[in-house]
C-alpha cells in the first residue's frame, strides 16, 4: 500500500541569478513496511528530499501526498500536528535538548500532542527500557555516550507510533560498532512494527541491508 507518492518534485533555493535547482523532477513511491536507503555524493540533494518527505521543507513544485492527502495544502498548525503524529525523525546529531533528561526528551512529542503527563512519562520510560536505557532515565544528553544519545533520539522518534521513520545519516557520528547497533535498532523497529524506514546514509554496507536502494545524483534519482 502506498504511503507517500511524490510526482515531479522540484526544489530550488535562492532567487534571481543565484537560484540553485536542488531537486529536478523526483518521482518516488514509498510503500508501507519498506526500508529504503538513499545514497549519493554530498550535495546531491538527499537531505533536501528527506526534509520534504518529512514536511520540514516545502516543494517548489510537484505533488507530494501522504496516503493520498495533499498535506502541503494544510495550514501550518494542521501540518505541524500531522508531522507530530505521523513522522519520526532521527538525525546525524541527536538534537536532544541538553537541559532535559533522557525521559523528558522522549516524552516531549507526546506532551506536545496533548498526552497526559503520567501516561507520556511511563511510555517514554518503557521505550527507553526496551533499548537498554532504563538506568539512564534521569541522565541529561551530556551524560550519555554517543550510542546512548542516538538510542534515546530513536525512541523519541517512535513515541507517537509514527507512520514512518526518516533518518538522516543516523550512524554518521558513531564508531562502526555503535553505528551497527543503532542501525539494527532501526531495522528492528521496521521488523517488529512494520514502520517504513527511509535512511540517508553514506554507508553502503548498511544500505545493502535495506529492501530498496535509491541513488541521488545531482538532484535526480535512480533506483537499484
Ligand atoms: P546532501 O544531503 O545530498 O548532501 P543537501 O540536500 O543537503 O545534499 O544539499 C543539496 C544542495 O542544496 C547543496 O548544494 C546545498 O548547498 C543546497 N542547499 C541545501 N539547503 C539549502 C538552503 N536552505 N539554502 C540554499 N541552498 C541549500
Boltz pocket constraint, residues with backbone or C-beta under 6 A from the ligand:
constraints:
  - pocket:
      binder: B
      contacts: [[A, 13], [A, 14], [A, 20], [A, 22], [A, 40], [A, 41], [A, 42], [A, 43], [A, 44], [A, 45], [A, 46], [A, 47], [A, 48], [A, 49]]
      max_distance: 6.0
